[in-house]
Amino acid sequence: MAVADRRGGGSEPPARRRWLLVTGVAVLVALVALVVALVGGGDDDRETAAGDPAPTSATATEPSLGAGAPGADATPPEVAPESGADEPPASLAPVALDQEADAGDGVTARVIGLEAIEGTGTGRGNVSGPALRLTVGITNGSGDAIDLGSVAVNLAYGVDAVPASPLNDPSQAPLSGSLDTGETGEGVYVFSVPQDARGTVSVSVGYRAGAPFMVFTGAAA
């Protein structure tokens, strides 16, 4: 029996094979494009969710100041400094060393004594040498008691009113305690003053913070 030759009859035509190949490639490209689109879309959604957080209640309720809105271009008002807030107390017109000075509210002061001594410095920063020992009296003619711990006594010398340095001499006895109405208190202060600079001295006494200084001027011994 003769066997039929099927090699020629079983093979597909070349044109059909090319069509199948092109169709398969097209389907594969479409699938790849679909996968890329799905992956890219998911990333975009995640970026949008991370980059655009939901507004908080403070952001949602905070009013915006646009042009013309009250306070949009407002300038803070300038606050004027308090008059005399950092200024030292004023000084009254000076009187002679042997006269009495009045603070204006019933409190008076006077220089009881001013003598030259050889001061003895005790403690750090104190240097022994020529000095003036000043005795000051304060009389309380006001209606209230005075805290003598608030009394400030200063001395300057020369035409340039050079401030004299206080000297912690053993003889000093500053005013202290309380001074009732009608009473007089005395205090002793020592200042280093060169012997050749005593032609003009100025003594300033302030009996409380904010009160004007009572000033005495003249020549010392």
ABEGO torsion letter per residue (X at the ends): XBBBBAAAAABBBAAAAAAAAAAAAAAAAAAAAAAAAAAAAAAAAAAAAAABBBBBAAAAABBBBBBGBBGAABBBBBBBBBBGAABBBBBBBBBBAABBBBAGAGBBBBBABBBBBBBBBBEBGBBBEBBBBBBBBBBBABABBBBAAABBBBBBBEAAGBBBBBBBBAABBBBBEBBBBGBBBBBBBBBBBBAAAAABBBBBBBABBGBBBBBBBEBBX
